[in-house]
Amino acid sequence: MTRRIVIIGSGMAGISLARELRRLDDRAEMVLLSREPGDFYSKPALSNALAGGKSAAALVLTPAARLAQDLGVRIVGHTEVDAVDTGAREVHATAGSFAYDALVLAMGASQRRLPMAGEEADAMLSVNNLADYARFRERLQGARRVAIIGAGLIGCEFANDLRLAGIEVDVHDVAAQPLGRLLPARAADMFRRRLEAAGVRFHLGTTVVRIDPAEPGHVLSTSTGTSARYDLVLCAIGLQPNIGLARDAGLDTGTGIRTDRWLRSSVADVYALGDCAEVEGLVLPYVLPITHGAKALARTLTGEPTPVQYPAMPVVVKTPACPAVICPPLQPGGAWSVAVDGDGLRAIYLGADGETMDGFVLLGSAVKERMSLAARVPGPLAGTVLPML
Ligand SMILES: Cc1cc2nc3c(=O)[nH]c(=O)nc-3n(C[C@H](O)[C@H](O)[C@H](O)COP(=O)(O)OP(=O)(O)OC[C@H]3O[C@@H](n4cnc5c(N)ncnc54)[C@H](O)[C@@H]3O)c2cc1C
């Protein structure tokens, strides 16, 4: 008997899963619901597309219609899913109701908003999907000065990309260093200096508290009493998993939608994958966990229960001014050891036992060591897995 699998979300998680499912089962009935049009694009490309002059349309890798045809999946785009009735096994969306045998929540994460005072507090843009990118690019027409709030991975990538596009960039962050939670101080210092050499101006240890109108643009005021005018303000202070729908449907949620290693939620036949998921306590909002998760979940959904196993998954930071690879340690209690060699930096994080390499950071020419170091780091969720109950 064919089963009907409903997937909510057409991001990397939803579409990767549909692809993996079709590889394993040419009969499974699949419906993919999304508030986006359903086109496939690579979200990481959004933060390094400006310098190459790429429009939002140019970033579409596979249009929805083509995807639907190639995969034999029904894609219902531009629809908002309002509720999930897990008793009736039905999803309610603005486009109608959809019955499921298995439901996969692949609803991603939303940009956090910074509480802000001022007449133009709502003027902050954020870029978390193609439509956001199109709006951002349009608003950049004629802009010369941009403020970015947030010196994390995404904020730094946009800062570098804007500089390459010839735009002045100021990055504001309450933390004392860029990529604050991911880098040891010496690495953060080198990273900051290289981006500064490329023209990025950092304002660290301060927070933006007000946005008011200017002619043209906006005036930003900081907690340390400074103020400056910008044509555009981009907020990049981090993402928050989309859990509202799952919580309202009675699923167990924490930071994300809680699942076990089989990506099963607390309710039968409902699974979660991607940025919205919290897999055995881990929220890993990156591409590689989705790749591994989609493969495992496709097997589970086609009758071969398969726990997800993550290897070490280093993240490549797309900042040409200072190429960086980060494999963040997942356990506290260890210590960094940092070595600088020519224009490269290698930081190794040894766990609490003083021997196990739990993470690393590579900058500049040292990024070439990514694969060899990754092979030495145990992945999150690595190790023995008990059979599924
Ligand atoms: C600018 C940027 C750069 C990045 N760069 C990197 C990188 O270099 N390397 C890396 O590993 N990771 C990177 N990431 C993170 C990576 O892109 C994400 O982990 C990944 O794309 C998440 O995919 P997803 O499918 O889980 O979520 P999303 O892509 O957010 O997809 C969620 C989908 O769910 C839909 N949806 C949500 N709620 C509803 C609803 N109620 N009704 C209908 N549809 C709904 C949305 O419309 C969307 O289609 C980056 C992220 C950003 C924003």
The ligand as an SDF file (V2000), in Angstrom:
LIG
                    3D

 53 58  0  0  0  0  0  0  0  0999 V2000
   22.2960   33.8550    4.9180 C   0  0  0  0  0  0  0  0  0  0  0  0
   22.5410   32.4560    5.3910 C   0  0  0  0  0  0  0  0  0  0  0  0
   23.7510   31.8390    5.0880 C   0  0  0  0  0  0  0  0  0  0  0  0
   24.0060   30.5450    5.5330 C   0  0  0  0  0  0  0  0  0  0  0  0
   25.1930   29.9520    5.2330 N   0  0  0  0  0  0  0  0  0  0  0  0
   25.4250   28.6670    5.6100 C   0  0  0  0  0  0  0  0  0  0  0  0
   26.6520   28.0100    5.2850 C   0  0  0  0  0  0  0  0  0  0  0  0
   27.5400   28.5970    4.6700 O   0  0  0  0  0  0  0  0  0  0  0  0
   26.8190   26.7150    5.6640 N   0  0  0  0  0  0  0  0  0  0  0  0
   25.8430   26.0290    6.3450 C   0  0  0  0  0  0  0  0  0  0  0  0
   26.0390   24.8560    6.6510 O   0  0  0  0  0  0  0  0  0  0  0  0
   24.6750   26.6370    6.6850 N   0  0  0  0  0  0  0  0  0  0  0  0
   24.4390   27.9300    6.3200 C   0  0  0  0  0  0  0  0  0  0  0  0
   23.2530   28.5250    6.6520 N   0  0  0  0  0  0  0  0  0  0  0  0
   22.2270   27.7300    7.3310 C   0  0  0  0  0  0  0  0  0  0  0  0
   21.4950   26.8370    6.3130 C   0  0  0  0  0  0  0  0  0  0  0  0
   21.2040   27.5850    5.1670 O   0  0  0  0  0  0  0  0  0  0  0  0
   20.2350   26.2900    6.9510 C   0  0  0  0  0  0  0  0  0  0  0  0
   20.6340   25.3960    7.9750 O   0  0  0  0  0  0  0  0  0  0  0  0
   19.3090   25.5360    6.0030 C   0  0  0  0  0  0  0  0  0  0  0  0
   19.1350   26.2130    4.7830 O   0  0  0  0  0  0  0  0  0  0  0  0
   17.9550   25.3220    6.6850 C   0  0  0  0  0  0  0  0  0  0  0  0
   17.0920   24.6270    5.8570 O   0  0  0  0  0  0  0  0  0  0  0  0
   15.6340   24.2260    6.3880 P   0  0  0  0  0  0  0  0  0  0  0  0
   14.9810   23.5350    5.2320 O   0  0  0  0  0  0  0  0  0  0  0  0
   15.7160   23.5250    7.6840 O   0  0  0  0  0  0  0  0  0  0  0  0
   14.9000   25.6150    6.6910 O   0  0  0  0  0  0  0  0  0  0  0  0
   14.3850   26.7620    5.7160 P   0  0  0  0  0  0  0  0  0  0  0  0
   15.2660   26.9280    4.5510 O   0  0  0  0  0  0  0  0  0  0  0  0
   14.1610   27.9440    6.5980 O   0  0  0  0  0  0  0  0  0  0  0  0
   13.0100   26.2320    5.1720 O   0  0  0  0  0  0  0  0  0  0  0  0
   11.8460   26.2300    5.9520 C   0  0  0  0  0  0  0  0  0  0  0  0
   10.6640   26.1090    5.0360 C   0  0  0  0  0  0  0  0  0  0  0  0
    9.4720   25.9520    5.8150 O   0  0  0  0  0  0  0  0  0  0  0  0
    8.4560   26.7890    5.2840 C   0  0  0  0  0  0  0  0  0  0  0  0
    7.4980   27.0590    6.3700 N   0  0  0  0  0  0  0  0  0  0  0  0
    7.7730   27.3660    7.6670 C   0  0  0  0  0  0  0  0  0  0  0  0
    6.6260   27.4910    8.3670 N   0  0  0  0  0  0  0  0  0  0  0  0
    5.6210   27.2540    7.5090 C   0  0  0  0  0  0  0  0  0  0  0  0
    4.1940   27.2320    7.6210 C   0  0  0  0  0  0  0  0  0  0  0  0
    3.5700   27.4640    8.7910 N   0  0  0  0  0  0  0  0  0  0  0  0
    3.4510   26.9770    6.5200 N   0  0  0  0  0  0  0  0  0  0  0  0
    4.0560   26.7360    5.3310 C   0  0  0  0  0  0  0  0  0  0  0  0
    5.4010   26.7150    5.1590 N   0  0  0  0  0  0  0  0  0  0  0  0
    6.1600   26.9710    6.2290 C   0  0  0  0  0  0  0  0  0  0  0  0
    9.2200   27.9950    4.7720 C   0  0  0  0  0  0  0  0  0  0  0  0
    8.4770   28.7120    3.8400 O   0  0  0  0  0  0  0  0  0  0  0  0
   10.4450   27.3100    4.1500 C   0  0  0  0  0  0  0  0  0  0  0  0
   10.1320   26.8540    2.8460 O   0  0  0  0  0  0  0  0  0  0  0  0
   22.9980   29.8390    6.2550 C   0  0  0  0  0  0  0  0  0  0  0  0
   21.7890   30.4820    6.5790 C   0  0  0  0  0  0  0  0  0  0  0  0
   21.5550   31.7650    6.1430 C   0  0  0  0  0  0  0  0  0  0  0  0
   20.2510   32.4500    6.4950 C   0  0  0  0  0  0  0  0  0  0  0  0
  1  2  1  0
  2  3  1  0
  2 52  2  0
  3  4  2  0
  4  5  1  0
  4 50  1  0
  5  6  2  0
  6  7  1  0
  6 13  1  0
  7  8  2  0
  7  9  1  0
  9 10  1  0
 10 11  2  0
 10 12  1  0
 12 13  2  0
 13 14  1  0
 14 15  1  0
 14 50  1  0
 15 16  1  0
 16 17  1  0
 16 18  1  0
 18 19  1  0
 18 20  1  0
 20 21  1  0
 20 22  1  0
 22 23  1  0
 23 24  1  0
 24 25  2  0
 24 26  1  0
 24 27  1  0
 27 28  1  0
 28 29  2  0
 28 30  1  0
 28 31  1  0
 31 32  1  0
 32 33  1  0
 33 34  1  0
 33 48  1  0
 34 35  1  0
 35 36  1  0
 35 46  1  0
 36 37  1  0
 36 45  1  0
 37 38  2  0
 38 39  1  0
 39 40  1  0
 39 45  2  0
 40 41  1  0
 40 42  2  0
 42 43  1  0
 43 44  2  0
 44 45  1  0
 46 47  1  0
 46 48  1  0
 48 49  1  0
 50 51  2  0
 51 52  1  0
 52 53  1  0
M  END
$$$$
